[in-house]
Amino acid sequence: MRLLNTTYIIPALALAFASCSTKDAPEYVEPPEDYCLTDLSWRHPVTVSIIDDDVLDDGMTINYESKADQMSRSIDEPRRRYVVKVFEPSTYKLVAEGVSFSKDITLSLPVGKLTVVVWADYTTKETPSDSYYFTDDWTELLLVDRFPYTANDYMKSAAWSRIDIALAYNQTYIEIPLTQIAGGFKLISTDAPNEKVESIDVCYNTAVPCAINGFSGEIAHTWSDCSFFGVTSTLANGDTQLCYDVLPVGNTGTNVSVSMTMRDADGRIVAHVNNIEIPVKPGKMTRVYAPFYSIREMHPSEVPGGGGVNINPGFNNEIVIEI
């Protein structure tokens, strides 16, 4: 009976492998639920090759009319790191994982149906470990810095991708292109700088996206009451960049609203603008142009009719937004 059982088992295994494989890796087509199930007992080395363009683009243009110390990291040589996780599709049970500075990561994978997810971000550490995003919970890839909130830092950018495949026994290579999952904005003043300005405070009026769902690529969590200080720099055309931020905005992007206040050395308000609505798209930097040094809208702390604010009715405070 032992010999008879072996005789039947060997052809059955051969048939199972044949049903999950062809000479060339097939295009994935959703099979019946009981067909080509993941066999965790049979594994072979597979290289996941990641295609990554980590540049945030400039892009389209729209118009919008508007009615102290920098808490940013200091990075000399930031490094891009890659996290690959492979799951059993029906249960999301972790099958294999790897993390590296290299875009090619080799894992031991089983044949059958698999979900492969890739995450790319930056790290300031010597090893490819968490620096800007926590990656221990794949349902919530969360920004590290909440208090104080970190802005003016391009290293908050990240990319993501997911593929569902039926891995063949003779397939040893998977190529995965990443898509940008973060976007950002810049506030740029088009008028002459005011020498009295000592600090620029930027406050989010809406909740700020701070985490990505690693399975869907969508925003998983937001933070409220976030603010940061601006850091100025003079651009080639003479405009002044006041600040910028990079946010995890998911596959489709989102809108944020910010207010900006400029103060002198004594803390008095020199300029203020309320509720700038900014669309933020993945992979793009939205540039917001306005004569910010000259806009003096009423600050929420000021009492209407209390005096002290002179408004020029002929002043053009148009805000131009470029995506």
Stockholm file with secondary structure:
# STOCKHOLM 1.0

chainA/1-323         MRLLNTTYIIPALALAFASCSTKDAPEYVEPPEDYCLTDLSWRHPVTVSIIDDDVLDDGMTINYESKADQMSRSIDEPRRRYVVKVFEPSTYKLVAEGVSFSKDITLSLPVGKLTVVVWADYTTKETPSDSYYFTDDWTELLLVDRFPYTANDYMKSAAWSRIDIALAYNQTYIEIPLTQIAGGFKLISTDAPNEKVESIDVCYNTAVPCAINGFSGEIAHTWSDCSFFGVTSTLANGDTQLCYDVLPVGNTGTNVSVSMTMRDADGRIVAHVNNIEIPVKPGKMTRVYAPFYSIREMHPSEVPGGGGVNINPGFNNEIVIEI
#=GR chainA/1-323 SS CHHHHHHHHHHHHHHHHHHTCCSSCCCCCCCCTTSSCCCTTCEEEEEEEEECCCCCBCCCEEEECCCCCCCCCCCSSCEEEEEEEEEETTTTEEEEEEEESSSEEEEEEESEEEEEEEEEEEECSSSSCCSSEECSSTTCEEESCTTTTCCSCGGGCCEEEEEEEEECTTCCEEEEECEECEEEEEEEECSCCCTTCCEEEEEESSCEEEEECTTTCSEEEEESSCEEECCCEECTTSCEEEEEEEEECTTTCEEEEEEEEEECTTSCEEEEEEEEEEEECTTBEEEEEECGGGCBCCCTTSCTTCSCCCCCTTCCCCEEEEC
#=GC SS_cons         CHHHHHHHHHHHHHHHHHHTCCSSCCCCCCCCTTSSCCCTTCEEEEEEEEECCCCCBCCCEEEECCCCCCCCCCCSSCEEEEEEEEEETTTTEEEEEEEESSSEEEEEEESEEEEEEEEEEEECSSSSCCSSEECSSTTCEEESCTTTTCCSCGGGCCEEEEEEEEECTTCCEEEEECEECEEEEEEEECSCCCTTCCEEEEEESSCEEEEECTTTCSEEEEESSCEEECCCEECTTSCEEEEEEEEECTTTCEEEEEEEEEECTTSCEEEEEEEEEEEECTTBEEEEEECGGGCBCCCTTSCTTCSCCCCCTTCCCCEEEEC
//
